[in-house]
């Protein structure tokens, strides 16, 4: 079930202040240190780049299905072509970030922070125009968009709880919620728009990974087994962040016995844990390709050596045949000369699985493996 509400409507009651604080943190965390020059909004796909890795300044958040447009932030919302050339996006707020992009890179969604309201506002960029998406006056953020751009998902709040929403031609729609859960967030949507993924939050702030089907009915996704230790019940948290083209594969993260793992849920909605890469103590999956055969994410090793606290991260790429390997090893396996593993994270992947984008040690990277040659005609 969903409730369609137009811009003048108001939302239910509860914790809007927490949303405003979280929203500001989300926007500020996406901002790099240096400013960029403004440019005219125009998506112009570049020529097919050579296999390899391109690094440049910025904070990436997503990539188009065709692998040609990367979105994110460089002080404000921006996008890059596949060679690293940046275009800054006009913003209706003071700060902001582009978060997701449709299949061909022509529709971009995200949000910006407004000091006047102390809230974020959900934004959509189409054909050079910035559109402020309707909300309930308590802050909103767009986090995902379908392949054709007709369905945008995220969250919104008013004088009440944070709710998962979908924006479409009819306006803003509040998505169904689980019984006993107080808040929810939609994190992504399948390319065909049939499956929305995200999480629901109870009053103890535990998260349940969920998805909404084509009828907008919410379903909880399976947890990993936390074992028989009752003390670990509070760690039975899970989060769904992305889906394959038709929603048959959903990816995210879940805890098992106190450890966070990258996971995927298959078409039967059974949960599968991905192995941790060498040297990593936790992981999260962040994106999946079109047919669900390639999953990317980030492994993390967080430890204290008695003097200093260390946080080591490494972007990974998973397939059924290769298992979990670092982005650097994936490139080397495909003949690309990479001296060190500079891919700190992997946050997006093209529909064919050949292009991976994420943070590098000094900015961001676009990594491309070799494509399978087309058969001779």
N, C-alpha and C positions, 0 to 999 in steps of 0.2 A: 504494500500500500504506500502511496505517496500523497502528499497534500500540496497542491499547486497554489502558490501565493504570489501575488504581484507586488510591485515595489512599495505600495502604501501599507502593506500588511505588517503586523507585529508578530513577535515570536513568543514561545512559552516562557516560563520563569526559571531563574537560578543563577549560575556562576559566570557572569559575563566578564568580571574583572580578571579572572584567571586567563580567559581567552585573550584579552587585550594584552596582558603581560607576555603570554606565550607567542602571540602574533608579532609583537615588537622584537622579541628574541629571534624569531624565525627570520624576519627581514634583516636584522642587523647581522646575524650569523652568516648570511649569504654575501656580505659585502667585502670585496677585496680592499687593498689599501690605497690604490691609486685611482685617479679619475680618468675618464675617457672622453673623447670628443663626440659631440652629437652627430648623427647622420640621418639622412632621409630613410624612412621605413620603406623597404622594398626587398622582398625575398627573390633573389635571383640565383638559382642553383648553379654552382660552379661546375667546371668540367670534372670528370671522374679522376680523383687523385690516385697517385701511385700507392701501392701497399707500403706500410711503414707506420711511423708515429710522428704526429705534429704536436708540439707543445707551445703554449702561449699563456698570457695572463688572463685571469678571469675565474669565475666559479660556475661550473656547469651544473645543470639540474635535469636535463633531458635531451633527447635526440629524435629527429623525425624518423619515420619508418624507412624512408629511402636513404637515410644516413648522410644527408647533405646539409641539414640545418641543426645546429646545437644551440640550445637556449640556456640562459642562466643570468648572471649579473656581473657587471663591472661598474661598481658604485651604484648604478641603477640597472633596470632591466635591459637585456641585450640579447642578440643572437649572433652566431658566427657561421660562416660557410665552412665547407669541409677543408679549406686551406688555412683557416684561422683568421680570416678577415672579419672584423667585428662591425656590427651596426647597432647603435644605441636606440632603444625604443622610447617613445614619448610616454610619460607617466603622469597620472592624475594625482599622484602622491609625492611626498618629499623623497622617500626612499622606496626601493622596490626590487623585485626580481621576477623574471620570467621563469616559470616552473615547468610547463609542459607544452608540447607542440603537436599538431595533428600530423597525419601521414605524410603530406607533401610539403610541410613547412610553411603553409600560407596562413594558418591560424595559430596564435600563441596565447597562452593564458598564464596568469600569475597573480601578483598582488603588489600593493604599495602601502606604505604607512603614512598616515596623516596626523601631524602634530595637533591640528585643530580639534580633532575628535579623539585622539589617542587610540585610534583603531586602524587596523588594516582594511583595505577595500579590495575586493576581487576585481581583476581586470581581464579584458580580452582584447587582443589586437588583431584586426582584420583589415586588409587593404589600406594600411597606413593610418587607420583610425583607431583611437583608444576608446573602448567602451567600458564604462563602469557598470558592473553587474549588480542587480538589485540585491539588497540584503535586509536585515531587520534592525539596523542601527547600532549593533553591538560589535561589529567587525566581521570580516569574511575573508576567505582566501580560496582561489581556484587552484587545484592541485593536479587535475587530469583533464584530458580532452579526447574524445573519440576520433577515429580516423578521418571522418569527414568534417569534424568540427562542430557537429550539431548538438552534441551533448558535452557539457562541462560539469565537472564534479569538484567538491571540496567541502567546506564547512562554513557555518554562519552562526551568529548569536545575536540576541537582542537584550532584553531584560532577563534573560534566562540561560538555559543550558546551551552548550555548544551542540549543534545538530549537524548531521551529514545532509548535504543538499546536492541537487542536480539542477543546473540551469539549462533550459532549452527554449524553444520558440515561444512557449507558453509563460515563461517567467522562471521563478525560483520554486523548487519543489523540495519539501522536507521528506527525506527518506525514512522508511520504516525503522523502528528500533527494537532491540531485544528487551523482553520483560526483565525488569530489575536493573537494567543498565540506565545510567543517567545522562551520558553524553556519547557522541559518535563522531567519526570523521571519515569521509570518503577520500581515499588516497589516489585512486586511479580507476580507469575504465577501459574495457576491451575496445579494440579498434572498431568492432561492429556495434558498440554501444549496448550490447545485451547484458553485460556483467559489470557491476561496479564493485570495487573492493575497498576495504578499509578496516576499521576496528571500532569496537564499542567499549565504553569505560564504565565500571561500576563505582559505587561510592567510595571504595577503598583504592581507587585509581588503578585497578587491575585491568588489563586489556584482553579482549577476546577478538581474534581475527574473524572477520565476517565478509560476506558478499551479498549483494542484492541482485536478484535475477531479473529477467526481462519484464516481469510483472511488478517489480519494485518490492518483492517480498524478501526480507532479510533472513539469512541463514548463518549460523555460527560454523566456523571451521575447526577441525580437530586440533587439540593440543598435542604436543609431544608428551610421552610418558615421563612424569616428574619423579617416578619411583614411589616407594612406600613411605617416604619421610614426610610426615605431616607438616614439618617446618617449611617445606618447599612449596606448599600450596600457593603461597603468595607470589611465587615465581612462575606460576603457570600462565605467563603472559605471552601473547602472540599478536602479530601485526601482519596484515596483508597489504601489499603496496602496488602490485602490478599484475596484469593478466595478459595472456596471449590473445591473438586476434579475435578468437571466438569465445574466449573466457574459459576454455577447457583446462588450462593450466594457470594457477595462481601462485605467486611467489611472495615471500616475506621472511619473517623470522619468528622463532619460538624458543622458549626455554625448555631444557631437559636437565633435571638434576642440578639446577643452578647454573648451567652453561647456556649461553645464547647461541643458537645455530641458524644458519641459512636453511630455509625449507621451501618445498613446493607442495601444493595440493593438486592431485591429478583430476581427471574428469569425474571420477567416482568420489572425489573430495577426500580421499585418503591422504594423509600427510607423510612426506618423505624428508628425511634429514640429509643434508649434504655434509660430506666429510670436511673437517677443518683442514686447511692447507698447512703445510709444515711450518712450525713456529708460531702458529696462530692459536689463541685460546678462546676466541669467539668469532662469530661471523653473522652477516645479514645479507640476504638477497635483495636487490634493488630493482631489477628489471628482467624482462624475459622477451625473447624474440617472437616473431609472428606465429610460428607453429609450435612453440613451447619447447623446442629442442635445445635452446641455448639460454642459460641463466647467468647473469653477472651480478657481482656484489663485492663486498669488502670484508676481508678478514682483519682481525685486530688482536694484538698482544699487549695487554695493559698490565704492567707489573711494577713493583717497588723493589729497588736493589739495596735498600737499607739507607740510601742517601737521597736518591732522586726517584721521581715517579716517571715511568716511561710509557709511551703510547705509540706503538708501531702498527701501521696499517698497510695493507697490500690489496690492490684490486684483483679480483679473480674472474675467470670465465669457466663455466661448467657445461659439459655435454655428457651424454650417457657413455660414450666411448672413452673420452679423455678423463672424466672425473673433474675434480677441482684443480685447476692450474692457474698460476699467476698470469696476468696479462702479458708480462715480459716473456714468460716461457711460451705462451701461445704465439706471440710474434716470432720468437726464435724458432719454434717448431715449423713456422711457415716461411722460413728463410729470411726474416728481417733481422738485421744486425742491431741488437739492443745490448749495450754493454752492461747496464744495470737496470734493475726493476724500478723505473721511475713512476709507474702507475700506482699512486697511493690509494686510489679508490676506483671502482667501476660503478657508475650510476645509471648508465643508459646503454642500449644496444639497438642496432638497426633491425628491421624485420627479418633480413636474411642472416643475421648473426655475425656478419663480417666486420662491422664497425662498432667499436666500444669507446665510450667517452667517460671521463672521470677527472678527478684531481690528480695532478702530478706532484712531485716533491716541491715544485716552485710555481705552480699555477694550475693549468689544466692540460689534458691530453686528448687527442683523437687518435685512436689506434685502429689500424686496418690490416686484417689478414688477407692472404691471397684468396681470390675467388676461384671456384672450380671452373676451368676453361669450358666454354660452350662447345658442344660437339661440332665437328667440321661439317659444313654443308656440301 
